Amino acid sequence: MLQNEGKLDIGSTFKVLDENNQEQEMKVVGYLTVEQMEYVAVIFLEDIQEDSEEDIGIFFFRLDEDKNFVMMESDEEFENVSAAYIKLEKNNFAKKKKR
């Protein structure tokens, strides 16, 4: 669980320790609600700073009642949230094209 003093704004960054105990900076790219649970979408800041042709991985944390970031409990939860995020992004893209 990552302690969070209030909800971070989209574009805010925060640091986490990776599996090698190295500090990594992450950026909040969005929030969404799935089945009455709130989630935050984040990316590694290093991924967007590198000049790479590879896709950027988006990660999700569930927000608990205190707005702390909590790891998801199952692959099914991750799949549901990922699908909802993709649908949301497609809808946002379609709205931007219509303007």
C-alpha positions as CSV (number, residue, x, y, z in Angstrom):
1,M,0.0,0.0,0.0
2,L,1.2,3.5,-0.8
3,Q,0.3,6.2,1.7
4,N,-1.2,9.1,0.0
5,E,-2.2,12.4,1.7
6,G,-5.4,13.1,-0.2
7,K,-6.1,12.3,-3.8
8,L,-3.2,13.1,-6.2
9,D,-4.1,15.3,-9.2
10,I,-3.7,14.0,-12.7
11,G,-0.1,14.8,-13.7
12,S,1.2,14.5,-10.2
13,T,4.2,12.3,-9.6
14,F,5.2,10.1,-6.6
15,K,7.9,7.6,-5.9
16,V,7.8,3.8,-5.2
17,L,10.4,1.2,-4.5
18,D,10.7,-1.5,-7.2
19,E,11.5,-5.2,-6.8
20,N,15.2,-4.2,-6.5
21,N,14.6,-1.6,-3.8
22,Q,15.4,1.1,-6.4
23,E,13.3,4.3,-6.2
24,Q,11.1,4.8,-9.3
25,E,9.0,7.8,-10.1
26,M,5.4,7.3,-11.3
27,K,2.9,9.8,-12.8
28,V,-0.9,9.8,-12.3
29,V,-2.6,9.7,-15.7
30,G,-6.2,9.2,-14.7
31,Y,-8.8,8.0,-12.3
32,L,-11.8,5.7,-13.0
33,T,-14.5,4.0,-11.2
34,V,-15.3,0.3,-11.9
35,E,-18.0,-1.6,-10.0
36,Q,-18.2,1.2,-7.4
37,M,-14.5,1.0,-6.6
38,E,-12.1,3.9,-7.5
39,Y,-8.8,3.2,-9.3
40,V,-5.8,5.3,-10.3
41,A,-4.0,4.8,-13.6
42,V,-0.2,5.4,-13.4
43,I,2.9,5.1,-15.6
44,F,6.6,5.0,-14.9
45,L,8.0,8.5,-15.5
46,E,11.1,7.0,-17.0
47,D,9.0,5.3,-19.7
48,I,7.7,8.6,-21.1
49,Q,11.1,10.3,-20.8
50,E,12.8,7.6,-22.9
51,D,12.8,8.0,-26.7
52,S,11.3,4.6,-27.4
53,E,9.0,3.0,-29.9
54,E,7.7,0.6,-27.3
55,D,4.2,0.9,-25.8
56,I,4.1,2.5,-22.4
57,G,2.7,0.3,-19.7
58,I,-0.2,1.6,-17.6
59,F,-0.6,0.3,-14.1
60,F,-3.5,0.5,-11.8
61,F,-4.0,0.8,-8.0
62,R,-7.3,0.6,-6.2
63,L,-8.0,3.5,-3.8
64,D,-9.1,2.5,-0.3
65,E,-11.4,4.6,1.9
66,D,-8.4,6.8,3.0
67,K,-7.4,7.3,-0.7
68,N,-4.2,5.1,-0.2
69,F,-3.1,3.2,-3.3
70,V,-3.6,-0.5,-2.8
71,M,-2.5,-3.4,-5.1
72,M,-5.2,-5.2,-6.9
73,E,-6.2,-8.6,-5.5
74,S,-6.7,-10.7,-8.6
75,D,-6.0,-10.9,-12.3
76,E,-9.8,-10.7,-12.9
77,E,-9.9,-7.3,-11.1
78,F,-6.9,-6.1,-13.3
79,E,-8.6,-7.3,-16.5
80,N,-11.9,-5.5,-15.6
81,V,-10.2,-2.2,-14.8
82,S,-7.9,-2.4,-17.9
83,A,-11.0,-3.0,-20.1
84,A,-12.8,-0.1,-18.5
85,Y,-9.8,2.2,-18.9
86,I,-9.4,1.2,-22.6
87,K,-13.1,1.9,-23.2
88,L,-12.8,5.3,-21.4
89,E,-9.8,6.3,-23.5
90,K,-11.5,5.3,-26.8
91,N,-14.6,7.4,-25.8
92,N,-12.3,10.3,-25.0
93,F,-10.5,10.0,-28.3
94,A,-13.7,9.8,-30.2
95,K,-15.0,12.9,-28.5
96,K,-11.8,14.8,-29.3
97,K,-12.0,13.8,-33.0
98,K,-15.6,15.2,-33.3
99,R,-14.5,18.7,-32.2
